[in-house]
Amino acid sequence: MQAATGETRLLGEITGNGILRVASGASTVLVGAYIADLNRQGVPMGAGLVGGLAATAFGAELAGSIPLGILSDLVPVRALMFAGALLAAAATLLFGLTFDVRILVASRILEGLAAAVGVPPMLAYLTAATASRAPLRARAMSYFELSLLAGLAFGGIVAGQLWNRFGVGAFIAVSLLYVMAALLLLTAQSIQRLDAGHSIFRSLAYVLALPSVRRLAPVWLCMNVIIGLWLGPTFYFLLTRHTGSSQWLDGLFAGDVAGLGWLLFAYTLVFGTGVVIWSRLLATTDLRRALRVSLVAMLGVCVALGLLNHMSGAPAPFRWIVVGIVALLIMIESGFTPAALSLLAASVGKAAGRGGTMGVYSFLLSLGALAGSVVAGFAGQRFAIDGLIAATAICATVALALSDRLNHELVAVSSVN
């Protein structure tokens, strides 16, 4: 009964985070749509700028992740997440006020700092709440991944509907959504903070020196580069711009932001289904093997997407067959993040202040996503969707090679914790 109550409490906290992610997802889609609309009107802005703006946000998150993660060991979780949501609301509102590049950059800096404020406290709470309960930890990290997917799924739909109805005024509506999320997050419970005499910086240095963390870090970094490639605004820009490209996916939703939202929703349903399945499998699966299976599936996705991107003249049934294959492989690849988070939480959960150590997660996420956003800008500008697919295949191959360094010592840590 106590275990069920604990899991219910975790679901409540993660649901609140999911609402925040919906607003974040909507904001990201609006950035790409807004720049594409300005480009259509003759304003000289393109994929390079969109990638640069995404990199700016990730760079701000990168700079703030570890110090703000450490702060979460000293300040109540709800206070930090409330402040982060309000900061994101201000950033989103600012973006829609002008097309002055300096203001756009300032907006993305605020957005990145807001993410740095919110993510480490939530992960620290999940790590603390699932200490010594490996099966619950695997489910909790999978549920956390689902809350992020909620932003991708519903955020795209919300952005599409708001853009079609209000145009630039959609930024105001999303800002209000952030405010609603901030008020809901005030009900979050705080994790136990560090004792006054505890040295968080010494503990953090110890964690960074752990062989398990060092071995997982480069693999995690490669995967976050892929996140920056596809979940930043560059991809949305390429899908919604007006172009005469021979690539089928390039400009597929030109003038139809709502259609893009539904595509993201469908993707999230597929990915989320895979995460739910993995949430049950990971408790009894070798986590290193789960990582490798997910990476192999990702390479398969690259091959299938490359084929689909050049099937504009193919009969519709053939395209749907390839889409089905892509969907199946996406379900398989979805196990990577919850498996990696379970490993990371197990490795650092008892070694230091949990907020600081989960700041390491945000740091690697931001660093990889920043690099991915920059690569997306260049690759998208030069090779459109084909460029993103090729870059993804390279990153997945490197991650697969590096995963051999994840020895059984790292996997064993997860079962002990």
Residue, then its C-alpha position, 0 to 999 in steps of 0.5 A: m500500500q505504501a509503495a502504491t501511494g509513493e508511486t501515485r505521489l510521483l505520478g502527481e509530480i510528473t504530471g505537473n512537469g508534463i504541463l510545463r513541458v506542453a508549454s515548452g513544446a508549444s514555444t519551440v514549435l512557435v519559434g520555428a513557425y514564426i521565423a518561417d513566416l518572417n522568411r516568407q514575408g521577405v525578412p532574411m532569416g533562415a535555418g541557420l538563424v533558427g539553429g543558432l537561436a536553439a543553440t543559444a537556449f541550450g547554451a544558457e541551460l548548459a551554463g546554468s545546469i550544474p550551479l542551479g542543480i546545486l541550488s536545488d539541494l538548498v532551496p525547495v523544489r517547488a520554489l525553483m520550478f515555480a520561478g523557472a516556469l515564470l521565467a519561461a513565460a517571460a521569455t516566450l512573451l518577449f519572443g513574439l514582440t519583435f523580429d529584432v535578432r538581439i531580442l530574439v537571442a535574449s528570449r532564448i537565453l531566458e528560456g534556457l535558464a528556465a529549463a536549467v532551473g526546472v529539470p535538476p530539481m525534478l530529477a533530484y526528487l525522483t532519485a531521492a524518492t526511488a532510492s533502493r527501489a530499482p524497479l520503481r526507479a525504472r518506472a519513474m524515469s520512464y514516466f519522466e520521459l513520458s512527461l517530456l513527450a507530452g510537451l512534444a505531443f500536445g505542445g505541437i498541437v497547441a502551437g498549431q491551433l494557436w498560430n492558426r487562430f492568433g498568429v503572433g498572438a499565440f506567444i501570449a497564449v503560451s505565456l499564460l499556459y506557463v503561468m498556469a503551470a507555475l501555479l500548479l507546480l507550487t503544490a510540489q513537495s520538496i526533497q530533503r535538503l543537505d545538512a548544513g555541514h555537507s560539502i556539495f562541491r566536494s561531493l559533486a567532484y567525487v561524482l564526476a570522478l566516478p568511472s561509471v559516470r565517465r563511461l556513460a557521459p560520452v554515450w549520453l552526450c551523443m544521444n543528446v546531440i540527436i535530440g538537438l538535431w530533431l527536437g529543436p526549431t530547425f526541423y520544424f522550420l524545414l517542415t513548414r517552409h515553402t520550398g521546391s526541394s525534391q525531398w519529400l519531407d522538406g516543406l511537407f507542412a508548408g503553410d500548415v502548422a496545425g498539420l505539423g502539430w498532429l504529426l508530432f502528436a502521432y510521433t509521441l504516441v508511438f514513442g510513448t507506447g515504446v516507453v511504457i513497454w520499456s518501463r516494465l521491461l527495464a526492471t528485469t533487463d540488462l540496462r547496457r543491452a537495452l541501450r545497445v538495442s535502442l541504438v541499433a534501432m535508431l540506425g534502422v530509423c535513419v535508413a528508413l527515413g532516408l528512404l521515405n524522404h525520397m519516395s515523393g513519387a512512390p505510390a501511397p501504400f509503399r510510403w505507408i509501409v515504410v512509415g509503419i517500419v519507422a514507427l516500429l523502430i521508434m518504439i524500440e529506440s525509445g528505451f534509451t533515455p529511461a535506461a540511461l537515466s536509471l543508470l545515471a541515477a543509480s550511479v550518483g544517487k547516494a554519492a552527493g547532493r542529488g540536485g547537483t548530481m542531476g545537474v550533471y544530467s542537464f549539463l550533458l543534455s544541454l551540451g549535446a543539444l547545443a551541438g546538435s542545434v548548431v549541426a542542424g542549422f548547418a546541415g539543414q541549410r545545406f542538405a535539408i532533411d537529408g542532412l539531419i538524417a546523416a548527422t543522426a546516423i553518425c551520432a548513433t554509430v559513435a554512441l554504439a561504439l562507445s557503449d562497449r565501454l559500459n562494462h558490467e560494473l556500471v550495470a551492476v550499480s543499478s541493481v544495488n541502488 
